[in-house]
Amino acid sequence: MALQMKLCTRQGETLGVTGEAADTIDATLPAVSASRFPLLVGLSRFEDTMFNRVQMDYLAKELERLLPDAPSRRAGLINELIRLCQVGADMPDAQFWFIAD
C-alpha cells in the first residue's frame, strides 16, 4: 500500500509532496503511543488524514522524537516530513495530507 504526504493550500495548490511507493504507514511510521505521539497515533493506512497549520508545529516535534531510533533509510523521509511541517506551519492556509492508497 502506497503512502503519499502532500502539503497544499486550501485552494489545492501543491507546495510539496513526498511518500513511498511500497511501504505502508505501519512500516514508515512505527507503532506509537497516544500519550507520547497524540497526532501520529491518529494516522490510518485506510483513510486520509489532514493536519492544519497549527497542528503541523506539534507534528514536527513528534516526528523529531522518532529520529533517534529511526533506521537510516527512514531518517530521510522523516526529515522531509519535518521540513514540510515547518513550511506549512508558517502559512495561514496550509494543509498537510497523509493520503492512503
N, C-alpha and C positions, 0 to 999 in steps of 0.2 A: 504494500500500500504506500503510495507516494504521499509526501507531505510538502506543502508549499507555504511559505511565510511571506506575506505581502504587506508592505507599508504603502498606504494610499491616503488620498484626501477623501472627504465625504462625497465629493463630486466624482470620484472614481479615477482620478489621476494617480498613476502608479509612481511612487517615489523610490521604491526599492523592492527587490524580490530575492529570496533565497529559498533553499529547500534541498530535499534529497529525493532521488528517484526511486530508490529501492527500499529504504528503511521506513519503519512505522514510527509513530510518535513514541512508542514504548522503547524503541532502540535509540532514537535520537535524544530523548529526554528520559532519564531513569525514573523509576518509581519514586515519588516524593510524598512527604507527609504534609497534611493540611496545615499543621501548626508552623512548620518551617518554610513552606512554599505555598502560601494561600492562593496565589494566582496560577502557578504552574499545575497545581493539583486539578484545576478545572479543565485542563486540555483533554480532548477526547479524540481518538483516532477515527471516530464515526461521525463527528459533527464539526462544523466550522466554529471557531472561537474568535471573538473580536475583543481587542483591548483598546481603550480610548487613551488620549494623550496623558491623562493623569495617572492611569494605571501603568503606562509604559515606563515611567521612572521606577516604580516599585518592581515591575517585571525585570528590568535591567539588573536591579540589585539581587533578585532571586537567581537570575542566570549567572551573575558573578560568583555567587556561592557554589555553583556547580563546577566552576572551572578547576579548582584544585584537585578534584577527583576525576575529572573528565579524561578519557583516553585522548591521545594526541589527535586522532582522526576526528574527534568530536569538538575539540577546542576551537578549531577554525570556524565551525558553524556557530558555536555558542558566542564567539567573539563578534561574528557578523550580526547575530540577533541582538546583541547588546548595542552595537553601533546603530542599528535601525531603530531600536528603542530610544536611544539618545536623540536621534534626528527627529523622530516623531514627537517626543516629549516637548520639543521646542516649537511645535506647530499647533495652532489653535484648532485645526480641523482634521488632524491625523487620526487614522485608524490602522491598527496592526492586526492583520488577519492571519490566523493559522488555519489553513484550508486543507481539510481531509479529503482524500481521493476515494 
